[in-house]
Amino acid sequence: MPPYSGTFLTDMLDREGYRPNVGIILTNRRKQVFWGKRVGEFAWQFPQGGIKPGESATNAMYRELTEEVGLLPHQVRILGRTRDWLRYDVPDSWIQRDWGRIFRGQKQIWFLLKLVGRECDVCLRTSDKPEFDAWRWHDYWAPADEVVDFKQKVYLDALSELSRFLHPIETRDAFLQRMKEKQK
């Protein structure tokens, strides 16, 4: 069964079939990003989650940050957010058709945060249903290539748009060149 299912989902879809969502890029002082391993899988991703009806994107971000990473608002600083929704489509096998509405994917507002608390404040077990069972810091641009295929473009778009808030930061091209040279 697709990870996105149930009537709660269709209640939250926009007219095009996208569920409102927030994505979180959490950075440390070295401009590395938090990378979480999904429970019971070898799949890594940024924290993300749905926006509840009547909830602002900022409030949803703080709620998801606490639920998935265990951090409180005073332990991070918002550096920036995407100007508009970024969308991704889920694989065809995940598409849900309920009550005449079709779930196509997610539309996300992405936030760039800086950890101002301590790394030991990260706690993946604050929820009854944890999202992650491990985490690590990762090079800023690496997740765009390592996330599941259907999320790669939205990750690259979010990282690209938000990188301006981390000046100076290595460009994506410089990162790719460095990785290429490392493999030699």
N, C-alpha and C positions, 0 to 999 in steps of 0.2 A: 504494500500500500504506500502511496506517496506520502512524504512527510507533511504535506499540507493537505488536510482533509477535514471534513465536518461542516456542519451548518454555520458555525462561528465564522468560517472563512468567507462564505458567500455573503454574509451580512456586512462584511467589511470591504468588499470589492468596489472599485470605481467602475465607471461605465465601460471601460475598455477591458476589464477583467484583471486589474492589477491590485494587489493588496498593499496598502500604505505601510511603510516600514522605515526603520532607521538603521544605519550602519555606523559602526564606531571604529575609527582608527586611533588607537591609543599609542602615544609615543613616550619614549623615555628621554633622558637628557642627552643621549647619544644619537637621537633622531632615529632610533630603531622602533619597530612597531610590534605590538602585542599580537601574537599568533596563537589561536586556541585550537586544540585537537578535539574534535567532536567525540562525545562519549561512545565507546565501543567501536569506533571506526578509525581508519587511518586517513582521515580527511581533516584538513586544517582550514580555518577561516577566521575572519574578523568577527567580533561580537555583532549581533544584529537581532532585530526583533520587531514585531508588529506594533503599530500605533493603535491604541484602543480608541473607540468612538469618544469624541470630546476631549481627547488628550492631545496636548501640543507635541510637536516633534522633539522639542528640548526635554519635556517631561518624560516622554517615552525613552529618549536616550539615557537619561539618568536612571530610570527604572531598569532598563535592560543592562546597563553597566553594573548596577548593584546585583541584579539577579544572576548574571552570567560571570561576572569578574569579581564581585564582592567589594567593589570600590564605591565610596560615597561621594556626593558632589564636591565636598571640600577637599577631596584627595586628587582632584583633577582640575585642569583649567581648559576651557574651550578656546582653541586657537582659531577655529574657523568652521564653516559648514558649506555644503554645496549650495549654489544659487537656486537650483531647481531640482526636481525629481530626476533620479537616474533609474532606468528600468532594465530588468532582465526577464527573459522568458524562460520558463522551466521546460524540461524535456516533454515531448508529447505524451509519454506514458504517465506523467504526473498531472496532466490537465484534468481538472474536475468539472463536471457539468451537473450542477444542482439548481433546481428551481429556475431553470431557464437562463442561468448566468454561468459563464465559463471563467474559471481561474486560469489566467495565462502566465502569471508571474508576480513579481514584486516591483513596486516603485519605491525608491529609497531616497531619503535625505541623509547625507553622510556628514558626520561630525569628525573633526580632527581635535583630539584632546592631548594634553601633556600631563603625565603623571607628576603631581607635586607632592604626593604622599610617598610612602616607602614601598618598595617592591614586595616586602613581606605582608603588606596589606591586601595583596591579591588573594582572594579566597574563592575557589571554584565550587564550594559546597554550601552556598548560602540559600540555595533553592531546593525544594523537594525533588525536582527533576533537573539536575545540572546539565548544562549544554556542553561543557568541556570537562575532560578528565586530565588534561595536561596543557601546559602553555610554555612559550619561549619568546624571547625577543628575536626579531628578524630584520634583515636589511630592509629599508623602506620600500624599494621597488620589487623585491622578490615575490611577495604574495600574488601579484598580478599574473605570474607565470605558474604558480603552484596551486591555486584554488581550482575547484572543479570547473570544467570547460565552460559551462553555460554562464558562470559568474565572472569569467576573466575580463570581458570588456567593461563591465560595470566597475570592477576593482581598478582597472587601469584608468578609467575615466575619473573615479573618485580620487585616486592617488595623484593623478595629474592635476586636477583642479585644485586640490588642497595643498600641494607641494609648495605653493607660493607663500604659505604661512610659516614655512620652515627655512626661510632664507638664512644663510646659504645652505643648499642641499645639492647633492650630486644629481645630475640630470639622469633621466632614464637611459639615454644613449650611453652616457659615461658608465653607468652601472652595468649595462649589457656588455660593453667593451671590457670592463674589468673582469666580469664573469668569464668572458671568452678567453682572456689572457690567463686567467687562473686555471682553466682546463688544459692549457698547453703543457 
